[in-house]
Amino acid sequence: MRGIRLRCICLVRVWTTRPRGGDADLLIEADQRLSRIEQGRIKMELEQVLGLPVDILVQVRNAEPTPFQTIAKAHAKRLEMRL
């Protein structure tokens, strides 16, 4: 995530139904729109750090959220991470 400024990483939910652990659904707030390549890099780095499969949803700061982003944010908990 070097060179990409993220405002907030929020945990939407963690599923733990699999025998080897679960996966994490994360809402990421960014200053600007992220390309699919940037999103893929963030996903891969988070999976490496967390040791879990990760699904990400990116919201651009100060942009009108989609209904799905609004629902996700309502259920999210802010994470403090240093990557």
Residue pairs with C-beta under 8 A, 6 or more apart in sequence:
1 41
1 42
1 45
1 83
4 30
4 34
4 38
4 41
4 42
5 30
5 31
6 28
6 29
6 30
6 31
6 42
7 29
7 30
7 31
7 61
8 27
8 28
8 29
8 78
9 26
9 27
9 28
9 29
9 78
9 79
9 81
10 26
10 27
10 28
10 29
10 73
10 76
10 77
10 78
10 79
11 24
11 25
11 26
11 76
11 77
11 78
11 79
12 25
12 26
12 27
12 57
12 72
12 75
12 76
13 24
13 25
13 75
14 22
14 23
14 24
14 25
14 52
15 22
15 23
15 24
15 25
16 22
21 51
21 52
22 52
23 52
23 53
23 54
23 55
24 46
24 50
24 52
24 53
24 54
24 55
25 54
25 55
25 56
25 57
25 72
26 46
26 54
26 55
26 56
26 57
26 79
27 56
27 57
27 59
27 69
27 72
27 73
27 76
28 42
28 56
28 57
28 58
28 59
29 58
29 59
29 60
29 61
30 58
30 59
30 60
30 61
31 60
31 61
32 60
33 58
33 60
34 42
34 58
39 56
39 58
42 56
43 54
43 55
43 56
45 83
46 54
46 56
46 83
47 53
47 54
49 81
49 83
57 68
57 69
57 72
59 65
59 69
59 73
65 73
